[in-house]
């Protein structure tokens, strides 16, 4: 089967999948979010994510697949909103009158924070905690070992692991 035929089949499969599930998913999201416009945004993000798949997978349980995908999008949006709120709160609390940030600068910085948060979400839990305790909260390796009830050697290994992971992720994003 050539690529053009495959693309045509994928488009037809997606169109059918969209038509069969749009109303149900919209109603489910509207009830869950209690907001029609947010429901529509999540709905479109959900179908866009499915459309971006190279081959539309054969989905036996469409409702389950869609609810999981939509729920993950809702969680990601909530995380991004929280990062934005915290950053804006930080700016308000720490901004000096002569050091105004432009809206563009704020958006760029929020985007960077979202990318960092995305990279950190892919990191295993303990190395992520170690990295955040060390670099965000300024804890020493000994303090982290006591907090997490692990050895200082494990803290050091987790820091190296976390830094190497972040470095690989950021390099792959740039390339």
N, C-alpha and C positions, 0 to 999 in steps of 0.2 A: 504494500500500500504506500503510495507516495505521500509527501508532506501536505500537498494541497488537499488531497482526499481526507487525510487525518484531521486537518484544520476544519474542514467542512463538517465532518462528523462531530468534532468537539463542539463546534458552534451550534449545531442542531441539538446535541445532547444538553448543552448548557441552556439553550432557549427553552427546551422542554422542562428541564429541571427548574428553571426560574419560574416558568408559568405555573407549574404544579405546586410550587412551595411558597410563592410570594405572599399570598393572602394569609396563609396559616402563620408564617414567620412574622409578618407585620403585626398580626393580632397578638401573638405571643409576646413580642417585644413591647408593644404598646401597654399590655397588662403589666409586664415586668418593670418597665421604666416609668410608667404612668405619664408618658409624654410622647405625643405623636411625632413631633419633629425629631426628637432624639431616636425614637424607634426607626424612623425612616433613614436616618444617618447610619445607624448600626446595621440596618437591613442592607443598605447599599454597600457598606464596607464588607459585610459578610459575603454577598454575592460577588463582589469584586475580588475578594480573596480566593473564592472558588474558581472564578474565571481565570485568575492568574496561574492556576495549575496548568502544567504543560498538557497533560491529558486529564480530562475530567474523569475522576475515578468512578468506578461503578459503585454507587452508594446504595447499599441494601436498606439501611435505616436512615432515610433522608432527614426525618425530624430530629433524631438523635445527633446526627452529624451537624445539622444546622444549629441546634441549640448549643452544642459544645463550641462550635466556631463563633457564634454570636456572643456567647458568655465570655469567651476569651477576649474578644474585641471590647466588650464592656469593661472588663477588668483592665485591659491596656489603656483605655480612654480614662478610666478613673485614676490610674497611676500617673498618666501624663498631666491630668488636671491637678493632682496633688502636687506634683513637682512644680507646675506653673504657679500655683497658689503659694507654695513655700518660697519660691524664688521671688515672687512679687512682694511677699511679706518681708523677706530679707532686704530687698531693695528699699522698701519704705522705712524699715527700722535702721538701716545703715547708710542711707544715702545722704550726702551732704548737699546743701542747696546749690553750690557751684559745680557739682559733679552730676549733672543730669544725664540720664541715659535716653537715647532715642528709642522710639518703639521698635525700630529695626534691630537695634542692638539687643534689646530685651528679647525679641523673638529669636535671634541668633543664639543667645545664651541659653534660652529655654530649649532650643533644638539640641544644643550640645549636651545639656543636662539629660534630655530624653535619650540621646544616643548612649551616654554613659550608663544610665539606668538600664537600658536594653542590654548592653554588654554584661552588666553585673547580674542581670536576671539569669543569664546562661551559665553563670559560675556556680559551682557546688556550694552548698549552704555554709559549711564551716570556713572554707577559704574566703568566701564573700564577707562573713562576719569579721574574720581576722583583718581583712583589708580595710573594711569600714572602721573598725575600732582603732586601727593604727593610723590611717590617713585622715579620717574625718574627725574622730574624737581625740586624736593625739595620744592614744594610750601606748605605753611601752610594751615591748614583747613580753616582759615579765608580768605586767598587769593583765595583758590579754590571756596569758596562760592561766592566771588565777581566775579570771572571769569565766573562761570557757572550760576550766578544769582539764587542761591539757598541758603537755610539757612545752617548755620554751623552744625546744628543737622542733616540735610539731608546728608551733606558731611560725617559726622561721621558714619551715618547708611550705606551709600554707601561704605565706606572704609571697614566696618565690613563685609558687604555682599560680597564685592569683595574678601576679604581675605579668607572668609569661602568657597566661590566658588572655588577659586584657590587651597585651601587646599584639598577639596573633589576631585577635578580633579586629582591632583598630587597623592593622596592616591590611587585612583582607577587605575591610571597608574602603580603604583608600585605593587599593589596586583594582 
